[in-house]
Amino acid sequence: MKTTKKKIKMIVEKTETGFSAYSEDYPIFTTGKTITELIDNAYEATNLYFEDNQIKITHDNLKFEIDFKQFFQ
C-alpha cells in the first residue's frame, strides 16, 4: 500500500450531538461526540475512501479547519 503527501482539508462544524467534518474535495464526511472522536473517525473514513486505490492516509494528510461562522450561529 502506498502513501500520499496530499493534504486533505476537512471542514469542522458544531452539531447538536457533537461535531461533524466533511471534505470539499472528496465525498468524505463523519461525525463524533468529541473532537478526538471526530479526528479518529475522519482518519478512518478517509482511509476507507482511498482503500480501493491502495493509498494509506496518515494523520499528517488530514488538515482540519473550523467553520467559525457556523460555530457562532
Secondary structure, DSSP 8 states (H G I E B T S, - for coil): -EE----EEEEEEEETTEEEEEESSSS-EEEESSHHHHHHHHHHHHHHHHGGGTEE--GGGEEEEE-HHHHT-
